[in-house]
Amino acid sequence: MASDTAVIGIAARGQGRVNSHPTGAILNQAQSRLNDSDLIRASQRGDRGAFEILVRQYDHAVLRLALHLTGSEADAQDIYQEAFLKAFRHIGNFRFECSFYTWIYRIVTNLCLDHLRKRQTRREDPHVLTDSSGQEVDLLERVSDDRSGANPERDLMRRELGARIAHALTKLTPRERMVFELKHYQGLRLRTIGEMLNTTEETAKNTLFRATQKLRGALGSMR
């Protein structure tokens, strides 16, 4: 079996290709692949090449998910590598009761949940992120309309909207935020979200309802 260092190297080589495909397209391709089971079985037998193919098939989707859920490129890359490292270490425990993409997404979402809980404890600013060079970037400063004919008043309204949404998201628990973003930004079904979070579809539905109600309450003054 390949060493942990080798697995990290495999994952690292995929990070630079994150922008080449939309997340939805990657998920559709992932769900339609017929050779995942063969690759997993080969990986369980110690075939390093088979596991590398699995990494390459899912690297874009995993990194995009981590980036969207954490809002930080540096944190997303750390979670990306940790997710595939955990997958490598525990591939022998895969029981084919779900698809590989559900399994790897479950790992990513759990890592992101831990990260969000720690960030909430530290009370970090949700709209101040860190780019790949280590510099802080205020997302609200980037919410602008660069199209020809854009006017300052509309630009100000867009920034105010961004600020309100960022503040509203802080009202959610990490799990509520996770379910809301997986549903509305990743386009996943509640059943799939429930599987990823080791809960039922009904629980995921109730969590989404609570998150939506909280956001409506926080944004109600905008009407």
Secondary structure, DSSP 8 states (H G I E B T S, - for coil): ---HHHHHHHHHHHGGGGGGS-HHHHHHHHHH-SSHHHHHHHHHTT-HHHHHHHHHHHHHHHHHHHHHHH--HHHHHHHHHHHHHHHHHHGGG--SSS-HHHHHHHHHHHHHHHHHHHHHHHT--TTEEE-TTS-EEEHHHH----STT--HHHHHHHHHHHHHHHHHHTTS-HHHHHHHHHHHTS---HHHHHHHTTS-HHHHHHHHHHHHHHHHHHHGGG-
